[in-house]
């Protein structure tokens, strides 16, 4: 891997503490898992971007043919690898969009949960993911959208970032997020906010 990115530096620093934290919104997470699992087939090859400590991967991997769980942060992948023992279809890997490290496709589905707002170049990343999917493959994402009326949250977030308590992030609106996904060559088939306030937009989009 190339040198550590600012994103990876933050998550490497907090990985063990993050792994020990309780799920922030378990009901929204369970609904996300259910909606995602309903779109995956036993023969699918799945790529997850930004898998963190592997919680989502551990739930979804047993029901697909191959599940590659990637993250930019080495400390996160170390934890995911520890947790993956006993799940033969789950393959953690340190990789990220933008540097050629993501495994070549074609993949049947690509998942990115709580990630797109953290990427420094979202259009380029979406174009890369489009190229890694098979024609007709699915991009399934969930993204906190803190733009628009939620911009009042920016000052405290900026303060947290100054003290190393929050990662670099972008305040997207749901409209901007969807526009960028469709501009990358996807057709959105399903949307939901999980949770609703502030919105964390769940999208199922198909590669044309």
Protein Blocks (a to p, Z undefined) as FASTA:
>chain_A
ZZddfklmmmmmmmmmmmmpccfblmlmmmmmmmmmmmpcfkbccddehklnolmmmmmm
mmpfbdcdddfblklmmmmmmmmgopakbccddddehilpaccdddfbdcdehklmmpfb
lmlmmmmmmmmpcehiacddddddfehjllmmmmmmmmmmmnopaccdddddfklmmmmm
mmnopacfbdcdddfbdcddddddddZZ
